[in-house]
């Protein structure tokens, strides 16, 4: 398995910040710095940086970019570099500062370049975001905001119709048909207080209807992207477009998560030992990617209600004395491993391939 120093002629280290990015170009054979520089975080600055890289590397096809902050400060630059045909990977975590002699942005950029020299090419970590993954991330964030907003508006509308005599039964939670009915109300000849309450109820109801339409459109786009990128996930019982998108985002690409056990840990579905003396037990893991954990939880709830095999498993473990929480944790671990293997098997050919050294 070739390492970066043998597969590439140059490595460009990038240390990203809000205002300026620092660059360092290192020749891999001698590991000497060819040049370094800083460029502003502007479209013109990015164009100058790319031209500078091409000129200093003599337009070599064997150039690797090792960047810090690929999903934050460096995201726009990363996308520009990828559009120019340059491979960008995540820079390894820098050493603890206590062992450093000097600290500057240019020094950090050089460390980012040198840090990947001995890394096997197949172990390089591609940026988490980009392309369809970035689109899914944006859509899931938008969906989360819409859901929160929709829930708040439903609560406000419910409180409003319960505290004013507007002619609708609100003893239970308002249903879709009731909200649509409220959205069609017209102004009536009534007191200023009721008229104001009715107008506000209509505004809230119309906004709720609009939000629900936006959520439906959002789900449709997510499903289209998932069917393009990871349709195998939809074959797993209980997995829908939204949960599949969350699984795909967490896994991201081959090499980001090294094993099924690591994916389980990422989801916070692995038990944490909490034994003391003769009392042997495990506690709930409250760490990890909570969005991923929530997606696993959602799928498990669906399977516990509708999947006969899962129902049988739950009954068996209950007879063994397991609590519902412990059973769900076991089911989450199983599902997380299944999701990981499904994505790995479907993307076995997607790992980073080394460039042929022609130098």
Order of alpha helices (4+ residues) and beta strands (2+ residues): alpha-beta-beta-beta-alpha-beta-alpha-beta-alpha-alpha-alpha-alpha-alpha-alpha-beta-beta-alpha-alpha-alpha
